[in-house]
Amino acid sequence: MESKELKNELLLLVSFMITSARGLYDEPENYGTFRLIDAAGRLLAIMESAGMSDVFISALRQQVDEERESSMDDDAQKMNLDRMVLKIARELQNR
């Protein structure tokens, strides 16, 4: 991915995040969780497109995509997110 394309993709992500923040004032409370998961998935996709991926990042993106597409209840989603947080923390300690 070229620098200009990367900059545009990142600007789109920033605009998604800012408009999502604004939307939180008028949307149901649980939309916030979905929007953050969605933003994480978008950022991981940008990283992959820009050649900044590795095995862990690809696996994390797959997990995020599955979470984004699931229709789990809040408790199940919270447990899945807790597991992702632990995996990320372990990975960061080992890098």
C-alpha positions, 0 to 999 in steps of 0.5 A: 500500500502506498503512503497516500493510500495508507493516509487516506485509509487511516483518515477514513478510520479516524472519521469513522471513529469520530462520527461513531463517538458523536453517534453514541449520544443518540444510539443505544448503549451497546452500539459503542462496543460494536463500533469499537470492535468494528474500528479495531477490525478496520485498523487490522485490515489496514495493517494487513493491506500495508504489509504490517501484518504477522501471524498474530495480527492475522489471527486477531483480525479473524477473531475480531471479524468473528466477534463483529459478525456474531449475535452473541449476548452481552455476557458471551461477548464480554467473555470473548473480549476478555480472552482477546485482551489476555491474548493481546497482553501476552503477545505484547509481553513477548514482543 
